[in-house]
């Protein structure tokens, strides 16, 4: 029978943190518009409403235009941090429609090829 090694919390191996190796796409939108951010597979790491609009929304699509599957509809009139944001995956592409004059930043990553 093999015995388990003894556990000593002071003999832990170091863990090295490295930057995400996938290409990052940083997109800044500051006016009402429709924007194709990228094509292909990836994930949204963060969406931030930096300056809220009086009204309006940001609609996020999995596709190359506004006919793709809706991933999210975000209220652009609220200047709130994205607390509890978990990465959202897209398969075809990332397309957004901002219906107001808000200031928004989107961080996305492409899947490695």
C-alpha atoms as one frame of an Amber mdcrd trajectory, in Angstrom:
protein
   0.000   0.000   0.000   1.271   3.439  -0.922   1.147   6.148   1.711   0.099
   9.670   0.906   2.720  12.387   1.211   2.538  14.453   4.352   0.839  17.806
   4.094   2.721  20.900   5.158   1.066  24.254   4.264   4.446  25.997   4.326
   5.841  23.813   1.520   3.478  24.921  -1.234   4.653  25.189  -4.836   4.488
  28.698  -6.354   1.749  29.462  -8.873   2.708  31.801 -11.702  -0.003  33.958
 -13.223   0.404  34.820 -16.895  -1.564  37.153 -19.170  -4.351  35.620 -21.213
  -2.660  34.299 -24.383  -5.676  34.943 -26.635  -5.953  38.117 -28.723  -7.839
  40.855 -26.861 -10.192  43.251 -28.634 -10.834  46.526 -26.839 -13.721  48.532
 -28.324 -14.814  52.016 -27.283 -18.184  53.347 -28.470 -19.297  56.896 -27.658
 -22.281  57.487 -29.953 -25.409  55.706 -31.135 -24.180  53.193 -33.711 -24.059
  49.612 -34.950 -20.603  48.019 -34.708 -19.188  44.689 -35.882 -16.489  44.073
 -33.285 -15.163  40.766 -34.637 -16.019  37.620 -36.549 -15.447  34.072 -35.365
 -15.612  32.463 -31.929 -14.663  34.102 -28.650 -16.001  35.502 -25.438 -16.908
  38.856 -23.915 -14.752  39.522 -20.861 -16.322  42.837 -19.820 -18.844  45.491
 -20.836 -18.677  48.801 -19.002 -21.057  51.766 -19.225 -18.557  54.557 -18.547
 -20.948  57.490 -19.054 -24.653  56.742 -19.021 -27.150  58.114 -21.513 -30.495
  59.653 -20.581 -32.174  56.622 -22.136 -31.371  53.784 -24.523 -29.761  50.378
 -24.582 -26.841  48.328 -25.827 -27.931  45.136 -27.581 -25.220  42.482 -27.957
 -25.555  39.856 -30.716 -23.828  36.570 -31.537 -23.500  37.241 -35.254 -22.144
  39.609 -37.873 -25.200  41.880 -37.881 -28.374  42.619 -35.925 -30.028  39.410
 -37.149 -27.809  37.252 -34.899 -28.880  35.662 -31.635 -29.282  38.208 -28.827
 -26.754  37.642 -26.053 -27.794  40.563 -23.856 -29.663  43.863 -23.730 -27.980
  46.310 -21.355 -29.627  49.491 -20.059 -27.335  52.313 -21.213 -29.024  54.814
 -18.877 -27.428  53.222 -15.825 -23.805  53.925 -15.015 -23.222  50.743 -13.027
 -20.153  48.532 -12.804 -20.452  45.025 -14.163 -20.379  43.277 -10.792 -20.766
  39.532 -11.121 -20.087  39.601 -14.849 -19.209  36.181 -16.179 -17.709  35.710
 -19.641 -20.312  35.405 -22.380 -19.414  33.172 -25.301 -20.144  33.984 -28.961
 -19.746  31.599 -31.901 -20.340  33.513 -35.141 -19.138  36.997 -34.293 -19.727
  39.909 -31.961 -22.047  42.683 -33.127 -23.488  45.465 -30.954 -26.129  48.143
 -31.424 -26.020  51.184 -29.150 -29.297  53.137 -29.331 -28.141  56.146 -27.315
 -25.249  58.563 -26.892 -23.529  56.685 -24.085 -19.852  55.948 -23.536 -19.242
  52.194 -23.485 -16.155  49.966 -23.413 -16.265  46.312 -24.473 -13.434  43.831
 -23.865 -13.589  40.616 -25.886 -11.217  37.746 -26.657 -10.974  35.586 -29.763
 -10.613  31.840 -29.468  -7.161  30.624 -30.537  -7.117  29.182 -34.030
